Amino acid sequence: MAPELAALIEAGRCLAPADRYELANQMLASIEEPTIDHDKVDEAWRAELRRRIDDVDSGRVQAVDHAETVQIARALAEHSTIGEIPKRGRSAPA
């Protein structure tokens, strides 16, 4: 290890935990490819949430309660082809 690197590591260890965390994040971000634009990701999620809320509010989609969601998930897990998935409101095949 180069002496300069060892000195930087030792200096980093003297930082407060929050500052070490920030330093580590900045160092990782400097070598990660591609750079993630978190603002664009956040905006994409906001748009998706708006779309989903609009779908529910307009009646294009209907919310499914927890019990029915579990029933559908179990049926999906048990069947290998899409044709075997039960329709909403029907019991899963035995």
VODOVEX-550432 format. One record per residue (C-alpha): residue number from 1; x, y, z; residue in one letter. Coordinates in steps of 0.02 Angstrom, whole numbers, plus 50000, padded with zeros to 5 digits. Layout:
BEGIN
num=NUM; xx=X; yy=Y; zz=Z; residuo=a
...
END
This chain:
BEGIN
num=1; xx=50000; yy=50000; zz=50000; residuo=m
num=2; xx=50066; yy=50171; zz=49955; residuo=a
num=3; xx=50113; yy=50281; zz=50104; residuo=p
num=4; xx=49994; yy=50417; zz=50042; residuo=e
num=5; xx=49849; yy=50294; zz=50043; residuo=l
num=6; xx=49894; yy=50232; zz=50217; residuo=a
num=7; xx=49898; yy=50411; zz=50280; residuo=a
num=8; xx=49727; yy=50447; zz=50202; residuo=l
num=9; xx=49652; yy=50291; zz=50281; residuo=i
num=10; xx=49723; yy=50337; zz=50451; residuo=e
num=11; xx=49658; yy=50516; zz=50434; residuo=a
num=12; xx=49487; yy=50447; zz=50386; residuo=g
num=13; xx=49482; yy=50341; zz=50544; residuo=r
num=14; xx=49498; yy=50500; zz=50647; residuo=c
num=15; xx=49335; yy=50569; zz=50577; residuo=l
num=16; xx=49169; yy=50560; zz=50666; residuo=a
num=17; xx=49063; yy=50409; zz=50614; residuo=p
num=18; xx=48943; yy=50515; zz=50510; residuo=a
num=19; xx=49089; yy=50596; zz=50419; residuo=d
num=20; xx=49171; yy=50425; zz=50387; residuo=r
num=21; xx=49007; yy=50365; zz=50315; residuo=y
num=22; xx=48996; yy=50517; zz=50200; residuo=e
num=23; xx=49178; yy=50496; zz=50148; residuo=l
num=24; xx=49150; yy=50312; zz=50107; residuo=a
num=25; xx=48995; yy=50353; zz=50005; residuo=n
num=26; xx=49086; yy=50489; zz=49910; residuo=q
num=27; xx=49233; yy=50375; zz=49873; residuo=m
num=28; xx=49119; yy=50235; zz=49811; residuo=l
num=29; xx=49019; yy=50357; zz=49706; residuo=a
num=30; xx=49179; yy=50418; zz=49624; residuo=s
num=31; xx=49216; yy=50244; zz=49553; residuo=i
num=32; xx=49043; yy=50175; zz=49519; residuo=e
num=33; xx=48985; yy=50173; zz=49339; residuo=e
num=34; xx=48861; yy=50232; zz=49280; residuo=p
num=35; xx=48822; yy=50376; zz=49395; residuo=t
num=36; xx=48644; yy=50368; zz=49458; residuo=i
num=37; xx=48544; yy=50527; zz=49445; residuo=d
num=38; xx=48442; yy=50512; zz=49605; residuo=h
num=39; xx=48334; yy=50662; zz=49558; residuo=d
num=40; xx=48280; yy=50573; zz=49398; residuo=k
num=41; xx=48247; yy=50412; zz=49493; residuo=v
num=42; xx=48144; yy=50505; zz=49623; residuo=d
num=43; xx=48045; yy=50594; zz=49487; residuo=e
num=44; xx=48012; yy=50430; zz=49397; residuo=a
num=45; xx=47945; yy=50353; zz=49558; residuo=w
num=46; xx=47836; yy=50506; zz=49590; residuo=r
num=47; xx=47764; yy=50491; zz=49413; residuo=a
num=48; xx=47732; yy=50305; zz=49439; residuo=e
num=49; xx=47645; yy=50338; zz=49605; residuo=l
num=50; xx=47538; yy=50474; zz=49524; residuo=r
num=51; xx=47492; yy=50353; zz=49383; residuo=r
num=52; xx=47444; yy=50215; zz=49505; residuo=r
num=53; xx=47340; yy=50333; zz=49613; residuo=i
num=54; xx=47253; yy=50400; zz=49457; residuo=d
num=55; xx=47217; yy=50220; zz=49401; residuo=d
num=56; xx=47134; yy=50181; zz=49568; residuo=v
num=57; xx=47041; yy=50348; zz=49577; residuo=d
num=58; xx=46974; yy=50330; zz=49400; residuo=s
num=59; xx=46919; yy=50150; zz=49425; residuo=g
num=60; xx=47038; yy=50081; zz=49292; residuo=r
num=61; xx=47107; yy=49964; zz=49424; residuo=v
num=62; xx=47032; yy=49898; zz=49583; residuo=q
num=63; xx=47124; yy=49877; zz=49747; residuo=a
num=64; xx=47139; yy=49700; zz=49814; residuo=v
num=65; xx=47132; yy=49668; zz=50001; residuo=d
num=66; xx=47269; yy=49573; zz=50092; residuo=h
num=67; xx=47179; yy=49406; zz=50103; residuo=a
num=68; xx=47143; yy=49405; zz=49917; residuo=e
num=69; xx=47320; yy=49460; zz=49877; residuo=t
num=70; xx=47389; yy=49313; zz=49977; residuo=v
num=71; xx=47269; yy=49194; zz=49889; residuo=q
num=72; xx=47324; yy=49257; zz=49718; residuo=i
num=73; xx=47508; yy=49248; zz=49765; residuo=a
num=74; xx=47489; yy=49069; zz=49826; residuo=r
num=75; xx=47399; yy=49020; zz=49668; residuo=a
num=76; xx=47536; yy=49099; zz=49562; residuo=l
num=77; xx=47669; yy=49007; zz=49661; residuo=a
num=78; xx=47581; yy=48840; zz=49637; residuo=e
num=79; xx=47552; yy=48852; zz=49449; residuo=h
num=80; xx=47680; yy=48858; zz=49314; residuo=s
num=81; xx=47574; yy=48926; zz=49170; residuo=t
num=82; xx=47472; yy=49085; zz=49159; residuo=i
num=83; xx=47317; yy=48989; zz=49102; residuo=g
num=84; xx=47305; yy=48904; zz=49270; residuo=e
num=85; xx=47299; yy=49064; zz=49373; residuo=i
num=86; xx=47127; yy=49084; zz=49451; residuo=p
num=87; xx=47022; yy=49235; zz=49411; residuo=k
num=88; xx=46992; yy=49362; zz=49549; residuo=r
num=89; xx=46861; yy=49308; zz=49673; residuo=g
num=90; xx=46879; yy=49122; zz=49635; residuo=r
num=91; xx=46967; yy=48995; zz=49742; residuo=s
num=92; xx=47132; yy=48924; zz=49685; residuo=a
num=93; xx=47118; yy=48751; zz=49607; residuo=p
num=94; xx=47146; yy=48607; zz=49728; residuo=a
END
